[in-house]
Amino acid sequence: MEHFSFASFWERTDAVGHAVAYLLLAMSLLSWYFILAKGWASWRVRRSKGVVQAFWDAPTLNDGVATVSSGDPEGIYAALAEAGAAGVHVVGRATLAGEMGRGEQLTRVLRDAIHVSTTRLESGLTLLASVASTAPFVGLMGTVWGIYHALAAVSASGTVQIDKVAGPVGEALIMTGIGLLVAVPAVLAYNGFNRINRLTLSELDAFAHDLHAYLTRDGAGV
């Protein structure tokens, strides 16, 4: 009776089976790269959330912006503070933006800053979602292709022997297992990063609201 092993499956399969395996390997490497890179970035973002309070503890607007910029290495909260400070000086200039009132102008620049921060936070999540949803099907394709070759070999031999069928079929199922191993970390990471992003975006919305209220009050400035 033949023993199950990935090595024997690799020897039996053709270019299609090899291509499926290489595709799963590439998907796994890409997802783990983004998981590690995104995990490091998310940790730095969550560690720097205290800069919002440090901003409000600063004596002036310029000091607050400098404090946020130095304490936010990922630039998530800093983008909002810098945009708000810059928006104060645009009002009254001979531009379309300058013709807007202070409140409308600050709303525009703060909204744009939140959009930039949101794009930064969500970068890489589409890839993780794609890997999580497609990897099991890619592995299943490898399994189906392996079973097809096993049955084709049995048909060509003209005799049906269970030990000649069970080995190749069992080995082909390895591809489905590999597809699941690739998909599961991507699913968990995607859900985890989404939760972190929701917390961060909620804090950004609150910061933008408070910053808008401060900058639109009478006498606001640097």
C-alpha beads as a LAMMPS data file, in Angstrom:
LAMMPS data file: protein, C-alpha beads

222 atoms
221 bonds

1 atom types
1 bond types

-500.0 500.0 xlo xhi
-500.0 500.0 ylo yhi
-500.0 500.0 zlo zhi

Masses

1 110.0

Atoms # bond

1 1 1 0.000 0.000 0.000
2 1 1 1.287 3.472 -0.911
3 1 1 2.073 5.956 1.819
4 1 1 0.631 9.457 1.869
5 1 1 3.197 12.239 1.432
6 1 1 3.381 15.639 -0.144
7 1 1 6.625 14.649 -1.889
8 1 1 4.975 11.800 -3.786
9 1 1 2.036 14.063 -4.654
10 1 1 4.473 16.640 -5.986
11 1 1 6.142 14.011 -8.159
12 1 1 2.845 12.730 -9.554
13 1 1 1.171 16.056 -10.313
14 1 1 1.740 18.111 -13.441
15 1 1 2.346 21.799 -14.170
16 1 1 -1.173 22.773 -13.117
17 1 1 -0.772 21.203 -9.700
18 1 1 2.632 22.849 -9.285
19 1 1 1.177 26.214 -10.307
20 1 1 -1.589 25.889 -7.698
21 1 1 0.966 25.103 -4.998
22 1 1 3.157 28.041 -5.974
23 1 1 0.108 30.317 -6.017
24 1 1 -0.811 29.255 -2.485
25 1 1 2.776 29.841 -1.385
26 1 1 2.753 33.332 -2.895
27 1 1 -0.590 34.118 -1.245
28 1 1 0.713 32.923 2.103
29 1 1 3.918 34.977 1.879
30 1 1 2.037 38.114 0.837
31 1 1 -0.572 37.764 3.563
32 1 1 2.049 37.169 6.265
33 1 1 4.073 40.144 5.046
34 1 1 1.019 42.388 5.373
35 1 1 0.013 40.797 8.682
36 1 1 3.417 41.540 10.219
37 1 1 3.772 45.005 8.651
38 1 1 0.200 45.970 9.501
39 1 1 0.511 44.534 12.997
40 1 1 3.581 46.672 13.680
41 1 1 1.890 49.786 12.278
42 1 1 -1.329 49.145 14.231
43 1 1 0.630 48.683 17.450
44 1 1 2.357 52.029 16.897
45 1 1 -0.955 53.730 16.146
46 1 1 -2.611 52.418 19.294
47 1 1 0.438 53.304 21.380
48 1 1 0.315 56.910 20.151
49 1 1 -3.376 57.524 20.926
50 1 1 -2.347 59.551 23.985
51 1 1 -1.147 62.376 21.713
52 1 1 -4.725 63.622 21.467
53 1 1 -4.769 64.461 25.165
54 1 1 -1.242 65.851 24.874
55 1 1 -2.499 68.153 22.124
56 1 1 -5.162 69.634 24.381
57 1 1 -2.659 69.995 27.217
58 1 1 -0.366 72.145 25.027
59 1 1 -0.303 75.927 25.669
60 1 1 -0.757 76.961 22.007
61 1 1 -1.986 75.472 18.748
62 1 1 1.512 75.332 17.284
63 1 1 2.805 73.579 20.382
64 1 1 -0.065 71.111 20.200
65 1 1 0.627 70.317 16.545
66 1 1 4.334 69.828 17.293
67 1 1 3.493 67.511 20.193
68 1 1 1.165 65.381 18.077
69 1 1 3.629 65.219 15.163
70 1 1 6.489 64.063 17.379
71 1 1 4.403 61.495 19.250
72 1 1 2.587 59.968 16.275
73 1 1 5.120 58.093 14.082
74 1 1 2.406 56.764 11.746
75 1 1 0.963 60.251 11.188
76 1 1 -2.648 59.198 11.780
77 1 1 -3.549 61.796 14.411
78 1 1 -0.891 64.263 13.250
79 1 1 -2.511 64.578 9.816
80 1 1 -5.670 65.903 11.466
81 1 1 -3.905 68.408 13.722
82 1 1 -1.675 69.700 10.918
83 1 1 -4.602 70.040 8.517
84 1 1 -6.619 71.960 11.086
85 1 1 -3.755 74.349 11.820
86 1 1 -3.128 74.898 8.103
87 1 1 -6.822 75.463 7.429
88 1 1 -6.884 78.435 9.798
89 1 1 -4.475 80.349 7.536
90 1 1 -6.327 79.612 4.272
91 1 1 -9.456 81.566 5.112
92 1 1 -9.481 84.960 3.410
93 1 1 -6.936 84.167 0.701
94 1 1 -7.685 84.863 -2.960
95 1 1 -8.627 81.274 -3.755
96 1 1 -11.843 79.329 -4.049
97 1 1 -11.112 77.680 -0.705
98 1 1 -10.319 81.057 0.833
99 1 1 -13.737 82.390 -0.091
100 1 1 -15.390 79.824 2.152
101 1 1 -16.241 80.672 5.710
102 1 1 -13.986 79.512 8.518
103 1 1 -16.346 76.719 9.553
104 1 1 -16.850 75.359 6.039
105 1 1 -13.147 75.561 5.223
106 1 1 -12.134 73.708 8.375
107 1 1 -14.807 71.088 7.777
108 1 1 -13.339 70.492 4.316
109 1 1 -9.711 70.185 5.406
110 1 1 -10.521 68.009 8.418
111 1 1 -12.663 65.710 6.277
112 1 1 -9.808 65.386 3.780
113 1 1 -7.359 64.621 6.595
114 1 1 -9.626 61.902 7.985
115 1 1 -9.869 60.431 4.480
116 1 1 -6.059 60.308 4.225
117 1 1 -5.755 58.648 7.639
118 1 1 -8.523 56.168 6.792
119 1 1 -6.774 55.197 3.553
120 1 1 -3.562 54.624 5.506
121 1 1 -5.309 52.506 8.128
122 1 1 -7.108 50.341 5.564
123 1 1 -4.142 49.734 3.253
124 1 1 -3.502 46.009 2.787
125 1 1 -6.891 44.899 4.103
126 1 1 -8.224 44.235 0.603
127 1 1 -5.373 41.805 -0.022
128 1 1 -6.026 39.971 3.259
129 1 1 -9.727 39.724 2.443
130 1 1 -8.936 38.392 -1.038
131 1 1 -6.553 35.754 0.311
132 1 1 -9.033 34.726 3.004
133 1 1 -11.854 34.264 0.500
134 1 1 -9.968 32.663 -2.401
135 1 1 -7.256 30.481 -0.823
136 1 1 -9.640 27.611 0.113
137 1 1 -10.961 27.499 -3.447
138 1 1 -7.465 27.556 -4.914
139 1 1 -6.566 24.616 -2.670
140 1 1 -9.770 22.847 -3.676
141 1 1 -8.835 23.288 -7.310
142 1 1 -5.517 21.554 -6.618
143 1 1 -7.360 18.718 -4.902
144 1 1 -9.821 18.273 -7.755
145 1 1 -6.999 18.290 -10.276
146 1 1 -5.059 15.706 -8.257
147 1 1 -8.089 13.421 -7.947
148 1 1 -8.717 13.740 -11.674
149 1 1 -5.182 12.563 -12.405
150 1 1 -5.513 9.694 -9.937
151 1 1 -8.728 8.464 -11.555
152 1 1 -7.274 8.956 -15.032
153 1 1 -4.312 6.776 -14.062
154 1 1 -6.627 4.058 -12.742
155 1 1 -8.679 4.209 -15.928
156 1 1 -5.552 3.882 -18.072
157 1 1 -4.309 0.852 -16.124
158 1 1 -7.611 -0.978 -16.600
159 1 1 -7.604 -2.364 -13.057
160 1 1 -9.043 -0.824 -9.897
161 1 1 -6.977 -1.353 -6.761
162 1 1 -7.891 0.569 -3.639
163 1 1 -4.283 1.025 -2.570
164 1 1 -3.470 2.573 -5.947
165 1 1 -6.355 5.046 -5.623
166 1 1 -6.304 5.894 -1.907
167 1 1 -2.735 7.197 -1.928
168 1 1 -3.058 9.722 -4.762
169 1 1 -6.527 10.835 -3.638
170 1 1 -5.384 11.314 -0.038
171 1 1 -2.363 13.263 -1.178
172 1 1 -4.531 15.476 -3.365
173 1 1 -6.576 16.428 -0.295
174 1 1 -3.427 18.009 1.119
175 1 1 -3.970 20.937 -1.223
176 1 1 -7.338 21.717 0.381
177 1 1 -5.698 21.652 3.795
178 1 1 -2.959 24.005 2.622
179 1 1 -5.577 26.372 1.231
180 1 1 -7.280 26.489 4.627
181 1 1 -3.945 27.064 6.387
182 1 1 -3.342 30.037 4.131
183 1 1 -6.857 31.446 4.597
184 1 1 -7.317 31.148 8.370
185 1 1 -4.524 33.582 9.438
186 1 1 -5.712 36.076 6.821
187 1 1 -9.292 35.914 8.153
188 1 1 -8.214 36.384 11.768
189 1 1 -5.853 39.229 10.888
190 1 1 -8.491 40.961 8.745
191 1 1 -11.053 40.873 11.558
192 1 1 -8.492 42.024 14.125
193 1 1 -7.278 44.955 12.041
194 1 1 -10.849 46.005 11.277
195 1 1 -11.600 46.196 14.994
196 1 1 -8.464 48.271 15.637
197 1 1 -9.363 50.575 12.751
198 1 1 -12.872 51.110 14.083
199 1 1 -11.461 52.216 17.440
200 1 1 -8.943 54.524 15.802
201 1 1 -11.472 56.073 13.411
202 1 1 -13.868 56.682 16.293
203 1 1 -11.107 58.562 18.112
204 1 1 -10.282 60.513 14.941
205 1 1 -13.919 61.555 14.523
206 1 1 -14.049 62.778 18.110
207 1 1 -10.737 64.621 17.699
208 1 1 -11.944 66.255 14.470
209 1 1 -15.183 67.385 16.129
210 1 1 -13.357 68.928 19.098
211 1 1 -10.713 70.478 16.839
212 1 1 -13.380 72.024 14.618
213 1 1 -15.144 73.480 17.649
214 1 1 -11.871 74.960 18.921
215 1 1 -10.749 76.443 15.608
216 1 1 -14.120 78.006 14.770
217 1 1 -14.543 79.800 18.068
218 1 1 -14.071 83.558 18.207
219 1 1 -10.411 84.515 18.462
220 1 1 -9.066 81.070 17.544
221 1 1 -5.546 81.078 16.211
222 1 1 -1.976 80.026 16.810

Bonds

1 1 1 2
2 1 2 3
3 1 3 4
4 1 4 5
5 1 5 6
6 1 6 7
7 1 7 8
8 1 8 9
9 1 9 10
10 1 10 11
11 1 11 12
12 1 12 13
13 1 13 14
14 1 14 15
15 1 15 16
16 1 16 17
17 1 17 18
18 1 18 19
19 1 19 20
20 1 20 21
21 1 21 22
22 1 22 23
23 1 23 24
24 1 24 25
25 1 25 26
26 1 26 27
27 1 27 28
28 1 28 29
29 1 29 30
30 1 30 31
31 1 31 32
32 1 32 33
33 1 33 34
34 1 34 35
35 1 35 36
36 1 36 37
37 1 37 38
38 1 38 39
39 1 39 40
40 1 40 41
41 1 41 42
42 1 42 43
43 1 43 44
44 1 44 45
45 1 45 46
46 1 46 47
47 1 47 48
48 1 48 49
49 1 49 50
50 1 50 51
51 1 51 52
52 1 52 53
53 1 53 54
54 1 54 55
55 1 55 56
56 1 56 57
57 1 57 58
58 1 58 59
59 1 59 60
60 1 60 61
61 1 61 62
62 1 62 63
63 1 63 64
64 1 64 65
65 1 65 66
66 1 66 67
67 1 67 68
68 1 68 69
69 1 69 70
70 1 70 71
71 1 71 72
72 1 72 73
73 1 73 74
74 1 74 75
75 1 75 76
76 1 76 77
77 1 77 78
78 1 78 79
79 1 79 80
80 1 80 81
81 1 81 82
82 1 82 83
83 1 83 84
84 1 84 85
85 1 85 86
86 1 86 87
87 1 87 88
88 1 88 89
89 1 89 90
90 1 90 91
91 1 91 92
92 1 92 93
93 1 93 94
94 1 94 95
95 1 95 96
96 1 96 97
97 1 97 98
98 1 98 99
99 1 99 100
100 1 100 101
101 1 101 102
102 1 102 103
103 1 103 104
104 1 104 105
105 1 105 106
106 1 106 107
107 1 107 108
108 1 108 109
109 1 109 110
110 1 110 111
111 1 111 112
112 1 112 113
113 1 113 114
114 1 114 115
115 1 115 116
116 1 116 117
117 1 117 118
118 1 118 119
119 1 119 120
120 1 120 121
121 1 121 122
122 1 122 123
123 1 123 124
124 1 124 125
125 1 125 126
126 1 126 127
127 1 127 128
128 1 128 129
129 1 129 130
130 1 130 131
131 1 131 132
132 1 132 133
133 1 133 134
134 1 134 135
135 1 135 136
136 1 136 137
137 1 137 138
138 1 138 139
139 1 139 140
140 1 140 141
141 1 141 142
142 1 142 143
143 1 143 144
144 1 144 145
145 1 145 146
146 1 146 147
147 1 147 148
148 1 148 149
149 1 149 150
150 1 150 151
151 1 151 152
152 1 152 153
153 1 153 154
154 1 154 155
155 1 155 156
156 1 156 157
157 1 157 158
158 1 158 159
159 1 159 160
160 1 160 161
161 1 161 162
162 1 162 163
163 1 163 164
164 1 164 165
165 1 165 166
166 1 166 167
167 1 167 168
168 1 168 169
169 1 169 170
170 1 170 171
171 1 171 172
172 1 172 173
173 1 173 174
174 1 174 175
175 1 175 176
176 1 176 177
177 1 177 178
178 1 178 179
179 1 179 180
180 1 180 181
181 1 181 182
182 1 182 183
183 1 183 184
184 1 184 185
185 1 185 186
186 1 186 187
187 1 187 188
188 1 188 189
189 1 189 190
190 1 190 191
191 1 191 192
192 1 192 193
193 1 193 194
194 1 194 195
195 1 195 196
196 1 196 197
197 1 197 198
198 1 198 199
199 1 199 200
200 1 200 201
201 1 201 202
202 1 202 203
203 1 203 204
204 1 204 205
205 1 205 206
206 1 206 207
207 1 207 208
208 1 208 209
209 1 209 210
210 1 210 211
211 1 211 212
212 1 212 213
213 1 213 214
214 1 214 215
215 1 215 216
216 1 216 217
217 1 217 218
218 1 218 219
219 1 219 220
220 1 220 221
221 1 221 222
